[in-house]
Amino acid sequence: MHFGNSNYPLPANEPVLSYAPGTPERAALKKALKDLKKTKVDVPMYIGADEVRTGVKRDIRPPHETKFLLGQYHLGDKTHVKNAINAALKAKEKWASLSWDTRAHIFLKAADLIATKYRAVTCAATMLGQSKNAFQSEIDAVCEMIDFLRFNVHFLDQIYREQPISSPGLKNRMEYRPLEGFVAAITPFNFTSIGGNLPTSAAMCGNVVVWKCAHTQVYSAELFMQVLKEAGLPDGVINLVYTDGPTFGSVVFNHPDFAGIHFTGSTAVFKNMWKQIGENTKIYKSYPRIVGETGGKDFVLVHKSANADEVVTALCRGAFEYQGQKCSAASRAYLPSNLAAEIKKKLVSEINTMKMGTVEDFTNFINAVIDEKSFDKLEAYIKRAKKDKNAKIIAGGKCDKTNGYFIEPTVIEALDPKYETMCEELFGPVLTIYVYDENKFDDTIKLLDSTSPYALTGSIFARDRAAIEKATQRLMNNAGNFYINDKPTGAVVGQQPFGGARGSGTNDKAGSILNLYRWLSARTIKETFVPPVDYRYPFMQEP
């Protein structure tokens, strides 16, 4: 047998293409969008080696063009979740015994396939299925997905190289094993890359996975499964099922081989899962790993020394890119009284220039929210704000679901700093601002810190370095990702590892080495070269 030590150096982040007029990527994407709309897909579940079609179908329609049918997917039930677990456990031993190089190369090949052969169609699928514009799809479904795969290979290689010290006469070594059992991955609609990262980060470590994606992300999730299979992922390592959450949980959390959950979704759902897992610890072979990134009520704190134009741009992008459907989206802003009028005037002016419509018109900055449930929830908040004496709408506010789930980018000015849209996560293109006395910056920091149960992202805008330092220190526990003079969105793999605490999750930092440790179980092995043959120690000798 031949041996050699491979090395997976730190990769560079995947370059973001511009899709500007006249570029080859724009032409390729336009073609991919047209081609996808010509074919009605019939999306199966992937369980072991089988493509499972139940005949119980659900439509896949673009949120911005609800009368158009992209295709259908096949809904599963408890039986399919059980079969997926069995398929995963059947594949486990062979997958875990593969060499690290073999596993690594599957995911590196998948990254290269997305970067080349599947780039345009990956971007197009996310645009149509999740109503993201070209740029948002590029940075998510393409670049971040590629970065997760490549950087995680590098980070895991670093972990495997970490070894304990040894003393004379003995050798210590550390083995990093996969968890004993299977890992469940539950992924949201809003980031195709999260849908890819949650199952693959665990699988990369030698685990087998049962993956349930959001029904509103099936279109792009199924494409990613095709890429993984083409890259050589063995059958059963990652199994993709489409069920509702309670059905999935009732099987997964009651299985003795359940070893961990990798989750992104709502805080309420995560807390309920944690409760179920806690109550069932007596049936598990080991204590399951619980990793979750949940909600956010992300803030922009503006100091009186800030530059108004910089703040306005950050709010426009941070609050309204992808219709505010990011866990990190700027959802509440605290404006000092000396700058408030200027910021509001320029903000409203900029919002009035934003075009809204389908993703196929590249001049549109705003597209549709994900589904009718989300639309109705957001519309209800906006309607209440229109009637409430403690709030007033200064921009947007129109909602129309005639042809798609369109909600104008909306700004609510709250007269009460604890008004509901200052506290609750809305997950849509709604920004709430509150004007504070410019000389009460310290009090506003306290107010901000006590307003929301979340602690995901936030930012401070100031030119006064003392103010920046104060906010950074005082808001230490208020955001897992904190930004200085920048919007609170757009974390890049390898640059800003992502995750928050409090009601925002376990802060296990997707896109970093920290997350991968959660999917490994370490074993220390000590070998003594010349074992002792006498139990007696020198101190026991007679003087």
Disulfide bonds with the S-S distance in Angstrom:
none
